[in-house]
Amino acid sequence: MKFRRKSAETDTANEVLLDDAVDPAAPVEGPFDVDDLPADDVERLDLGSLLIEPEEGRELRLQVDESTGEVQAVILAGEDGAVELRAFAAPRGGDLWGTVRPQIAADMAQHGGVASEREGRFGPELVCQLTVQLEDGTTATQPSRIIGINGPRWMLRATLLGRPAVEVDDAGAWEDSITRVAVRRGTGAMPVGDVLPVVLPENARRLDPPTA
């Protein structure tokens, strides 16, 4: 898998290399807590709070604040769309997604967008439409699907963009990508709702963008 480092302040991307019956033989579906990962031979990319399984046809992009060096978002991108992944600290046994979901919908409405709730594969999710301004001054509608999954003392928020946000019934492969993610909460105390830190792999090396 290759992944790309993207500045949060600019659009210049810098590439970084690097029935009710339960079948006991059936694979367990994630996303997983890091302590509950199945015993397998998969070499996952360790980003601190997120462990990502390499996938054919997916490129990993890290959105980085160049002023602080902090990774702000992890994005899996493909030809037909993308999914942005962020993990948050949550109370033990709580429903953080149930708390923040109406807040996200209200924030979307405040910015002139629309968010409707539907029942999806992982439970309640938001289907959103937001008008954004493009670089040439024109406007366009940006669709997204926001999925929240409560884990043990964490919540994973996955935002689907592009075709998987619009063609919901054909987004199974993108939803499968979400199930392969593992979250590492850590043992330290954190305020509920704080973003769990993401770090670049130690063996990553940054390449300058190609010159024109």
C-alpha positions in Angstrom: 0.0 0.0 0.0 1.2 3.5 -0.7 -0.2 6.5 1.0 -0.1 10.2 0.4 0.5 13.1 2.9 -1.7 16.0 2.3 -1.4 19.4 3.9 -4.5 20.6 5.7 -3.7 24.2 4.5 -3.1 23.6 0.8 -4.2 21.1 -1.9 -0.6 20.2 -2.7 -0.1 16.5 -1.9 3.2 15.0 -0.9 3.6 11.3 -1.4 4.7 9.2 1.5 5.9 5.7 0.8 5.9 3.2 2.8 -30.7 -16.3 10.0 -30.0 -16.0 13.7 -27.5 -18.9 14.0 -23.9 -17.9 14.4 -21.4 -19.7 12.3 -18.2 -20.1 14.5 -16.1 -20.4 11.3 -17.4 -17.1 9.9 -15.1 -14.1 10.2 -15.9 -11.6 12.9 -16.8 -8.2 11.5 -15.1 -5.1 12.7 -14.2 -2.4 13.2 -12.1 -3.8 16.0 -10.6 -2.7 19.2 -6.9 -3.4 18.9 -7.1 -5.9 21.8 -9.8 -7.9 19.9 -8.0 -8.2 16.5 -8.4 -11.7 15.1 -5.3 -13.8 14.9 -4.2 -13.5 11.3 -1.1 -12.8 9.2 -2.2 -9.3 8.0 0.4 -6.6 8.4 -1.6 -3.5 9.3 -0.2 0.0 9.0 0.1 1.3 12.5 -0.9 5.0 12.8 -1.1 5.1 16.5 -4.9 5.2 17.3 -5.8 3.6 13.9 -4.5 0.4 12.4 -5.3 0.2 8.7 -5.3 -3.0 6.6 -3.8 -2.6 3.2 -6.3 -3.0 0.3 -5.9 -3.3 -3.4 -7.2 -0.2 -5.2 -7.1 1.9 -2.0 -4.6 4.7 -1.4 -4.0 6.0 2.1 -3.8 9.8 2.5 -3.0 11.6 5.7 -4.2 15.2 6.1 -1.5 17.0 8.0 -1.5 20.5 9.6 1.9 21.7 8.3 2.2 24.3 11.1 2.0 21.7 13.9 2.9 18.5 12.0 -0.3 16.8 13.5 -2.2 14.4 11.4 -5.8 15.6 11.3 -7.5 12.9 9.3 -6.9 9.5 7.6 -8.4 9.1 4.2 -8.7 5.9 2.2 -9.2 6.9 -1.5 -10.2 4.9 -4.6 -11.3 5.6 -8.1 -14.9 6.1 -7.2 -14.8 7.7 -3.8 -13.1 7.9 -0.4 -13.7 7.3 3.3 -12.3 9.6 6.0 -11.6 7.9 9.3 -11.3 9.6 12.7 -11.4 8.0 16.2 -12.6 9.8 19.4 -12.4 9.1 23.1 -15.7 8.0 24.5 -17.1 6.9 27.8 -17.0 3.3 28.8 -20.3 1.6 27.7 -21.6 5.0 26.4 -23.3 6.0 23.2 -21.1 8.9 21.9 -22.5 8.5 18.4 -26.0 9.0 19.7 -24.9 12.2 21.4 -22.9 13.8 18.5 -25.2 12.7 15.6 -27.8 15.5 16.2 -25.0 18.0 16.8 -23.5 17.1 13.4 -26.9 17.5 11.7 -27.4 20.8 13.4 -24.0 22.0 12.3 -24.7 20.9 8.8 -27.9 22.9 8.7 -26.1 26.0 10.2 -23.8 25.9 7.2 -26.6 25.6 4.7 -26.6 21.9 4.3 -29.1 19.1 4.8 -28.6 16.0 6.9 -31.1 13.2 7.0 -30.9 10.1 9.2 -31.2 6.5 7.9 -30.6 3.0 9.3 -27.5 1.5 7.7 -25.3 -1.5 8.1 -23.7 -0.1 11.3 -26.9 1.5 12.7 -28.1 5.1 12.4 -26.1 7.2 10.0 -26.4 10.6 8.4 -26.8 11.3 4.7 -25.6 14.8 4.0 -25.7 17.4 1.2 -23.6 20.5 1.5 -23.0 23.3 -1.0 -19.3 24.2 -1.3 -17.5 26.9 -3.2 -14.9 25.7 -5.7 -11.6 27.4 -6.5 -13.0 29.0 -9.7 -15.8 30.7 -7.7 -18.6 28.3 -8.7 -20.5 26.2 -6.3 -21.2 22.5 -6.2 -23.1 20.1 -4.0 -20.9 17.8 -1.9 -22.6 14.6 -0.8 -21.4 12.5 2.2 -22.5 9.7 4.5 -21.4 9.9 8.1 -21.2 6.6 10.0 -20.5 6.4 13.7 -19.6 3.2 15.5 -19.3 3.0 19.3 -16.4 0.8 20.7 -15.0 0.3 24.1 -14.1 3.8 25.2 -13.8 5.0 21.6 -16.0 6.0 18.7 -15.0 5.6 15.1 -16.4 8.1 12.7 -16.3 7.2 9.0 -17.3 9.8 6.4 -18.0 8.3 2.9 -17.4 10.7 0.0 -18.1 10.4 -3.8 -20.0 7.5 -5.2 -20.4 5.5 -2.0 -22.1 8.5 -0.4 -24.7 8.6 -3.3 -25.2 5.1 -4.4 -25.8 3.6 -1.0 -26.9 0.2 -2.1 -23.7 -0.3 -4.1 -21.3 0.9 -1.3 -20.7 -2.5 0.2 -17.0 -2.7 -0.7 -16.4 0.7 1.0 -18.3 -0.4 4.1 -16.1 -3.5 4.2 -13.1 -1.2 4.4 -14.5 0.3 7.5 -14.9 -3.2 9.1 -11.2 -3.8 8.6 -10.1 -0.8 10.7 -8.8 -1.3 14.3 -8.8 1.4 17.0 -6.2 1.7 19.7 -7.7 3.8 22.5 -4.8 3.8 24.9 -5.0 3.7 28.7 -4.5 7.4 29.5 -7.4 9.6 30.6 -8.9 11.8 27.8 -11.9 14.1 27.7 -14.9 12.6 26.0 -15.0 13.7 22.4 -11.3 14.4 22.0 -9.7 13.1 18.8 -7.4 10.1 19.4 -3.9 11.0 18.0 -2.7 9.7 14.7 1.0 9.4 14.0 3.1 8.9 10.8 4.8 5.5 10.7 8.5 5.6 11.7 9.6 4.2 8.3 7.7 6.7 6.3 9.7 9.1 4.1 8.4 12.2 2.5 8.8 12.9 -1.2 8.7 16.4 -2.7 5.8 16.9 -5.2 6.9 16.7 -8.8 7.8 20.0 -10.5 6.0 21.2 -13.5 
